């Protein structure tokens, strides 16, 4: 059974930092693509960052140089380190896994609120 559990969300002031975690079970992150998405009311879900099976990462322009995605293979956990956060970063953040054969899995999401 595949399960993705996000944690680390909460309220933070602009300019502060937050680290989100996505713990996976039943699926090896090191063999798949893991991404962080975010969504606010009235907007489509947006890809924030991703990391593939080779450890290569990609970022949305809006978070480049502020956020960092990383992976701990021993814990089968992916992190999103959020630095210098802005009010526009406020959203529900979701963990997503896309497998080599195009299977798609989602976590429940965690709320991040940035106040000015």
Long-range contacts (C-beta under 8 A, 24 or more apart in sequence): 1-25, 1-26, 2-26, 2-27, 2-97, 2-105, 4-95, 4-96, 4-97, 4-105, 4-106, 4-107, 4-108, 5-107, 5-108, 6-93, 6-94, 6-95, 6-107, 6-108, 6-109, 6-110, 7-110, 8-110, 9-93, 9-110, 9-111, 9-112, 10-111, 10-112, 10-113, 11-113, 11-114, 11-115, 12-85, 12-112, 12-113, 12-114, 12-115, 13-114, 13-115, 13-116, 14-85, 14-86, 14-87, 14-114, 14-115, 14-116, 15-84, 15-85, 16-85, 16-114, 17-81, 17-82, 17-83, 17-84, 17-85, 18-82, 18-85, 18-112, 19-79, 19-80, 19-81, 19-82, 20-79, 20-80, 20-82, 20-93, 20-110, 20-112, 21-77, 21-78, 21-79, 22-77, 22-78, 22-79, 22-80, 22-95, 22-107, 23-75, 23-76, 23-77, 24-76, 24-77, 24-78, 24-95, 24-97, 25-76, 27-97, 27-99, 27-105, 28-76, 29-71, 29-73, 29-76, 29-77, 29-78, 29-97, 30-71, 30-73, 30-76, 31-99, 31-100, 32-97, 32-98, 32-99, 32-100, 33-97, 33-98, 33-99, 34-69, 34-71, 34-78, 34-95, 34-96, 34-97, 35-95, 35-96, 35-97, 35-98, 36-69, 36-78, 36-80, 36-93, 36-94, 36-95, 36-96, 37-93, 37-94, 37-96, 38-89, 38-91, 38-92, 38-93, 38-94, 38-112, 39-91, 39-92, 39-94, 39-109, 40-90, 40-91, 40-92, 45-94, 46-91, 48-80, 48-93, 49-80, 51-78, 53-100, 62-88, 63-89, 82-112, 85-112, 85-114, 86-114, 87-114, 87-115, 87-116, 88-114, 89-114, 90-114
